[in-house]
Amino acid sequence: MKIEDQLNRLSKKVGRGKPDIDSTFKIYENRHPFPLTLGKYTLNATFQLEEITKITLPENPAIDIKDVLFFDTETTGLSSGTGTIPFLIGFGYFINESFITKQFFLKSPSAEYAMLEEVNKIINKYDYIASYNGKGFDTHILESRFILNRISSRLAELNHIDLLYPCRAFFRRYLGSASLQNIERGILNYTRHDDIPGALIPYVYFDFLKSGNDEKIHAVIEHNRLDILSLAFIIKLLNTLMKNPSESPHELVSLSAANYLKNKRISGEAKIHFENIIQRGNNDTLRKEAKKSLSMLLKREDIDKASLLWEEEKDELYAIIELAKYHEHKTKRIDVALEITNEGLDKCRLMRELENNNLKHLYDELEKRKRRLLRKLRRNTKT
């Protein structure tokens, strides 16, 4: 569908507004009282962030959600250069048993300085901000506009919780895409209706500047409001999911979360997820993957426990190799290590014949280990 056709279709949905353009800006404020529901999730009260900060902030602080400012922008383009203007800057924050969305809409570029001054007043009240790809886009745009307008801002100094990165790590393998609306649909179980496509938003604004007709702008305002509202639910879900696998919508999400936490060396929470999949999971493939990942985590912390998992997975080549290493270097049972190594070589030969797998590097590694073990056995025999 052509851009013009989509814009015309959108205008029929949102209705017509009065032409209204001048050298000023407009503020849209909405109060969302508790209980607040989006899809299958409900927020009944404010909450503490104790887990999500471990993977998003360097000092790992426990903070009150009321100290976090959510933000999102709509811009005239996707470039982060100085020519891109954030014509809609939206904020969200918890106060007095409600979630407030406050959006600043630039009705004319000539009012940018005045609007940014008001925006900056809100930013300066907070030490923590939360966004979705704000580190990669929104903050750069805002910082650039503050500099061009010679406004001193603390934005770059704030502690930034960018939810894009944990969402990618937790949900992309399960959903295929970690776009905000894909997470709304696939995780929150919420589907927007008559939402304006993001690609059309700059065209809607340019049309407004040209004609002064705000009939389509209201759809952009609503799109931005929902973006901000979603962030409040997503941050709560991520914070809960990190320490409670039962909140996971799927085993694959829990496994993805566990692997991400393992890589971040947050081993306590990672083990909770791995063990939950191993003990309660229904998918054998995911259970095997969880066992492998957990064993590699335990290898650093408690190799004897890791060896028990390798024994359970002795039909897997990785477990054979790890057991051979374990008995060679930890238990010093060279004869057992040699026996296991020979089992691995036999498995490599069989797999190469039946599946035509490229296992040469593993086969060569096992052959090298076998030669070393034989030398050790001969030395032990002589002594």
C-alpha positions as CSV (number, residue, x, y, z in Angstrom):
1,M,0.0,0.0,0.0
2,K,1.3,3.4,-0.9
3,I,2.2,5.9,1.8
4,E,-0.6,8.3,0.6
5,D,-3.2,5.5,0.8
6,Q,-2.1,4.5,4.3
7,L,-2.3,8.1,5.5
8,N,-5.8,8.5,4.0
9,R,-6.9,5.3,5.6
10,L,-5.6,6.4,8.9
11,S,-7.4,9.8,8.8
12,K,-10.7,8.0,8.4
13,K,-10.0,6.0,11.6
14,V,-9.0,8.8,13.8
15,G,-11.5,11.4,12.7
16,R,-10.9,15.0,11.7
17,G,-9.5,17.7,13.9
18,K,-9.4,21.4,13.6
19,P,-6.4,23.0,11.8
20,D,-4.3,24.3,14.6
21,I,-0.7,25.2,14.1
22,D,1.3,28.0,15.7
23,S,4.7,28.7,17.2
24,T,4.1,26.7,20.4
25,F,3.9,23.2,21.7
26,K,1.2,21.1,23.4
27,I,1.3,18.8,26.4
28,Y,-0.8,15.7,26.6
29,E,-1.1,14.2,30.1
30,N,-2.9,11.0,31.1
31,R,-3.3,9.4,34.5
32,H,-3.6,5.6,34.6
33,P,-4.7,4.6,38.1
34,F,-4.1,1.1,39.7
35,P,-5.0,-1.6,39.0
36,L,-3.6,-1.0,35.5
37,T,-3.9,-3.8,33.0
38,L,-2.2,-4.5,29.6
39,G,-2.9,-7.8,28.0
40,K,-2.7,-10.6,30.6
41,Y,-0.6,-8.5,33.1
42,T,-1.8,-6.2,35.8
43,L,0.0,-3.6,37.9
44,N,-1.6,-3.2,41.3
45,A,1.1,-1.2,43.0
46,T,4.5,0.3,42.7
47,F,7.5,-2.1,43.1
48,Q,11.2,-2.4,43.7
49,L,13.7,-3.1,40.9
50,E,16.2,-5.5,42.4
51,E,17.0,-7.9,39.6
52,I,16.8,-6.1,36.2
53,T,19.4,-3.6,37.4
54,K,22.0,-6.4,37.7
55,I,22.1,-6.6,33.9
56,T,21.4,-3.0,33.0
57,L,23.2,-0.8,35.5
58,P,26.9,-1.0,36.5
59,E,26.4,-0.6,40.2
60,N,23.5,-3.1,40.4
61,P,21.4,-0.9,42.7
62,A,18.0,-1.8,44.1
63,I,15.8,1.1,43.2
64,D,12.1,2.1,43.6
65,I,10.2,2.2,40.4
66,K,9.0,5.7,41.4
67,D,12.5,6.9,40.9
68,V,12.5,5.8,37.2
69,L,11.5,8.1,34.3
70,F,10.3,6.2,31.2
71,F,10.7,7.9,27.9
72,D,10.2,7.5,24.2
73,T,10.4,9.9,21.2
74,E,8.9,10.2,17.8
75,T,11.2,11.9,15.3
76,T,11.3,13.3,11.8
77,G,13.7,10.5,10.7
78,L,15.7,7.5,11.7
79,S,19.1,9.2,11.5
80,S,20.7,10.3,14.7
81,G,22.2,13.4,13.0
82,T,21.6,17.0,13.9
83,G,18.9,17.3,11.2
84,T,16.5,14.9,13.0
85,I,14.0,16.6,15.3
86,P,12.1,14.9,18.1
87,F,8.7,16.4,17.5
88,L,7.1,14.2,20.2
89,I,8.8,13.5,23.5
90,G,6.9,11.2,25.8
91,F,7.5,10.5,29.5
92,G,6.0,8.0,32.0
93,Y,6.4,7.9,35.7
94,F,4.7,6.4,38.8
95,I,3.2,8.8,41.4
96,N,0.3,8.6,43.9
97,E,-0.9,5.1,43.0
98,S,-1.0,5.9,39.3
99,F,1.2,5.8,36.2
100,I,1.3,9.1,34.4
101,T,2.1,9.7,30.8
102,K,3.2,13.2,29.8
103,Q,3.9,14.0,26.2
104,F,5.3,17.1,24.6
105,F,4.2,17.7,21.0
106,L,6.1,20.3,18.9
107,K,3.5,22.1,16.9
108,S,6.1,24.2,15.1
109,P,9.9,23.8,15.0
110,S,10.3,27.4,16.0
111,A,9.0,26.4,19.5
112,E,11.7,23.7,20.0
113,Y,13.7,25.7,22.5
114,A,10.7,26.4,24.7
115,M,9.6,22.8,24.6
116,L,13.0,21.4,25.4
117,E,13.3,23.7,28.4
118,E,10.1,22.1,29.8
119,V,11.3,18.6,28.9
120,N,14.6,19.3,30.6
121,K,12.8,20.2,33.8
122,I,11.3,16.7,34.0
123,I,14.6,15.0,33.1
124,N,16.4,16.9,35.9
125,K,14.1,15.5,38.5
126,Y,15.3,11.9,38.0
127,D,18.5,9.9,38.4
128,Y,17.2,6.8,36.4
129,I,15.6,6.6,33.0
130,A,14.2,3.6,31.1
131,S,13.7,3.3,27.4
132,Y,13.6,0.8,24.5
133,N,16.7,1.4,22.3
134,G,17.1,4.8,24.0
135,K,20.9,4.3,24.3
136,G,21.2,3.7,20.6
137,F,18.8,6.4,19.4
138,D,16.6,8.6,21.6
139,T,19.2,9.9,24.0
140,H,21.5,10.8,21.1
141,I,18.8,12.8,19.4
142,L,17.8,14.6,22.6
143,E,21.4,15.4,23.6
144,S,22.0,16.8,20.1
145,R,19.0,19.0,20.3
146,F,19.9,20.2,23.8
147,I,23.4,21.2,22.5
148,L,22.1,22.9,19.4
149,N,19.7,24.9,21.6
150,R,22.4,25.7,24.2
151,I,20.4,24.0,27.0
152,S,22.4,22.4,29.8
153,S,21.0,18.9,30.6
154,R,21.8,16.0,32.9
155,L,20.4,13.5,30.4
156,A,23.8,12.0,29.6
157,E,24.6,11.6,33.3
158,L,21.5,9.6,34.2
159,N,21.6,5.9,34.9
160,H,20.0,4.4,31.8
161,I,18.0,1.1,31.8
162,D,17.6,0.2,28.1
163,L,15.1,-2.6,28.0
164,L,16.0,-3.5,24.4
165,Y,19.0,-5.6,25.3
166,P,17.5,-7.9,27.9
167,C,14.4,-8.2,25.8
168,R,16.5,-9.3,22.8
169,A,18.3,-11.8,25.0
170,F,15.2,-13.2,26.7
171,F,12.6,-13.1,23.9
172,R,14.1,-13.0,20.4
173,R,14.8,-16.7,20.1
174,Y,11.2,-17.5,21.1
175,L,9.5,-14.7,19.1
176,G,11.9,-14.3,16.2
177,S,11.9,-10.5,16.7
178,A,12.3,-8.4,19.7
179,S,10.4,-5.4,18.4
180,L,8.3,-3.7,21.1
181,Q,5.0,-4.6,19.5
182,N,6.1,-8.1,18.9
183,I,6.8,-8.5,22.6
184,E,3.4,-6.9,23.4
185,R,1.7,-9.5,21.3
186,G,3.8,-12.6,22.1
187,I,4.6,-12.0,25.7
188,L,2.1,-9.5,27.2
189,N,-0.7,-11.0,25.1
190,Y,-1.7,-7.5,24.0
191,T,-2.5,-6.4,20.5
192,R,-2.9,-2.8,19.4
193,H,-5.9,-1.9,17.2
194,D,-5.7,0.7,14.4
195,D,-2.1,1.6,15.5
196,I,-0.2,3.8,13.1
197,P,2.8,2.1,11.5
198,G,6.0,3.6,12.7
199,A,7.3,4.2,9.2
200,L,4.4,6.6,8.6
201,I,4.9,8.8,11.6
202,P,7.4,11.3,10.1
203,Y,5.1,11.7,7.1
204,V,2.2,12.4,9.4
205,Y,4.2,15.2,11.1
206,F,5.4,16.7,7.8
207,D,1.8,16.7,6.6
208,F,0.7,18.5,9.8
209,L,3.4,21.2,9.3
210,K,2.3,21.7,5.7
211,S,-1.4,21.7,6.2
212,G,-1.9,22.6,9.8
213,N,-4.4,19.7,10.0
214,D,-4.0,17.6,13.1
215,E,-6.5,14.8,12.1
216,K,-3.7,12.2,12.0
217,I,-1.5,13.5,14.8
218,H,-3.8,12.0,17.5
219,A,-2.8,8.5,16.2
220,V,0.8,9.4,16.7
221,I,0.2,10.6,20.2
222,E,-1.6,7.4,21.0
223,H,1.1,5.3,19.5
224,N,3.7,7.0,21.7
225,R,1.6,6.7,24.8
226,L,1.2,3.0,24.3
227,D,5.0,2.6,23.8
228,I,5.6,4.2,27.2
229,L,2.9,2.3,28.9
230,S,4.3,-1.0,27.6
231,L,7.7,-0.2,29.1
232,A,6.3,-0.1,32.6
233,F,4.9,-3.6,32.2
234,I,8.0,-5.0,30.5
235,I,10.3,-3.8,33.1
236,K,8.2,-5.4,35.8
237,L,8.0,-8.7,33.9
238,L,11.8,-8.8,33.3
239,N,12.5,-8.0,37.0
240,T,10.2,-10.8,38.1
241,L,11.3,-13.3,35.4
242,M,14.9,-13.1,36.4
243,K,14.4,-14.8,39.7
244,N,11.1,-16.6,39.1
245,P,11.1,-19.1,36.1
246,S,7.4,-19.8,36.7
247,E,6.6,-16.4,35.3
248,S,8.2,-17.4,32.0
249,P,5.7,-17.7,29.1
250,H,7.7,-20.6,27.6
251,E,10.6,-22.9,28.4
252,L,12.6,-21.3,25.5
253,V,12.3,-17.9,27.2
254,S,13.6,-19.3,30.5
255,L,16.5,-21.0,28.7
256,S,17.4,-17.8,26.8
257,A,17.2,-15.9,30.1
258,A,19.4,-18.5,31.8
259,N,22.1,-18.4,29.1
260,Y,22.1,-14.6,29.1
261,L,22.5,-14.5,32.9
262,K,25.2,-17.1,32.7
263,N,27.1,-15.0,30.2
264,K,26.7,-12.0,32.5
265,R,28.1,-14.1,35.4
266,I,24.9,-13.8,37.4
267,S,25.1,-17.5,38.2
268,G,22.6,-17.7,41.0
269,E,19.6,-16.7,38.9
270,A,21.0,-18.6,35.9
271,K,21.1,-21.8,37.9
272,I,17.5,-21.4,39.0
273,H,16.3,-21.2,35.4
274,F,18.5,-24.1,34.2
275,E,17.4,-26.4,37.1
276,N,13.7,-25.5,36.5
277,I,13.9,-26.5,32.9
278,I,15.8,-29.7,33.7
279,Q,13.4,-30.7,36.5
280,R,10.1,-29.5,35.1
281,G,10.6,-29.0,31.3
282,N,8.6,-30.9,28.7
283,N,10.9,-30.4,25.8
284,D,13.8,-33.0,25.7
285,T,15.9,-30.9,23.3
286,L,15.7,-27.8,25.6
287,R,16.3,-30.0,28.7
288,K,19.5,-31.3,27.1
289,E,20.6,-27.8,26.2
290,A,19.9,-26.6,29.7
291,K,22.0,-29.5,31.1
292,K,24.9,-28.6,28.8
293,S,24.8,-24.9,29.8
294,L,24.4,-25.6,33.5
295,S,27.3,-28.1,33.4
296,M,29.5,-25.4,31.8
297,L,28.5,-22.9,34.5
298,L,29.2,-25.5,37.3
299,K,32.5,-26.3,35.6
300,R,33.8,-23.0,36.9
301,E,32.2,-23.3,40.4
302,D,31.8,-27.0,41.3
303,I,33.3,-29.3,38.7
304,D,32.3,-32.4,40.7
305,K,28.6,-31.5,40.3
306,A,29.2,-30.7,36.7
307,S,30.6,-34.2,36.2
308,L,27.3,-35.7,37.4
309,L,25.5,-33.9,34.6
310,W,28.1,-35.1,32.1
311,E,27.6,-38.7,33.3
312,E,23.8,-38.3,32.6
313,E,24.6,-37.0,29.1
314,K,27.3,-39.5,28.2
315,D,25.6,-40.1,24.8
316,E,26.5,-36.5,23.9
317,L,30.0,-35.9,22.5
318,Y,30.6,-32.7,24.5
319,A,29.9,-34.7,27.7
320,I,32.4,-37.4,26.7
321,I,35.1,-34.8,26.1
322,E,34.4,-33.0,29.4
323,L,34.4,-36.3,31.3
324,A,37.7,-37.3,29.8
325,K,39.2,-33.9,30.8
326,Y,37.7,-34.3,34.3
327,H,39.2,-37.7,35.0
328,E,42.6,-36.8,33.4
329,H,43.0,-33.5,35.4
330,K,40.7,-33.8,38.5
331,T,40.5,-37.4,39.6
332,K,43.8,-38.4,37.9
333,R,42.2,-41.7,36.8
334,I,44.1,-41.9,33.6
335,D,42.8,-45.3,32.7
336,V,39.2,-44.1,33.0
337,A,40.0,-41.0,30.9
338,L,41.5,-43.2,28.2
339,E,38.5,-45.4,28.1
340,I,36.1,-42.4,27.8
341,T,38.4,-40.9,25.1
342,N,38.2,-44.2,23.1
343,E,34.4,-44.0,23.4
344,G,34.5,-40.5,22.0
345,L,36.6,-41.6,19.1
346,D,34.2,-44.4,18.3
347,K,31.3,-42.0,18.4
348,C,33.0,-39.6,16.1
349,R,33.7,-42.3,13.5
350,L,30.1,-43.5,13.7
351,M,28.6,-40.0,13.4
352,R,30.9,-39.1,10.5
353,E,29.7,-42.3,8.7
354,L,26.0,-42.0,9.4
355,E,25.5,-38.2,9.4
356,N,28.4,-37.0,7.3
357,N,29.1,-34.4,10.0
358,N,32.3,-32.4,9.9
359,L,33.8,-33.6,13.2
360,K,37.4,-33.6,12.2
361,H,38.5,-31.0,14.8
362,L,36.8,-33.0,17.6
363,Y,38.3,-36.2,16.3
364,D,41.8,-34.7,16.2
365,E,41.3,-33.3,19.7
366,L,40.4,-36.8,21.0
367,E,43.3,-38.4,19.1
368,K,45.7,-35.9,20.7
369,R,44.2,-36.6,24.1
370,K,44.5,-40.3,23.6
371,R,48.2,-40.1,22.7
372,R,48.8,-37.9,25.8
373,L,47.0,-40.3,28.0
374,L,48.9,-43.3,26.7
375,R,52.2,-41.5,27.4
376,K,51.0,-40.8,31.0
377,L,50.0,-44.5,31.4
378,R,53.4,-45.7,30.3
379,R,55.1,-43.3,32.7
380,N,52.9,-44.5,35.5
381,T,53.7,-48.1,34.6
382,K,57.4,-47.5,34.7
383,T,57.2,-45.9,38.2
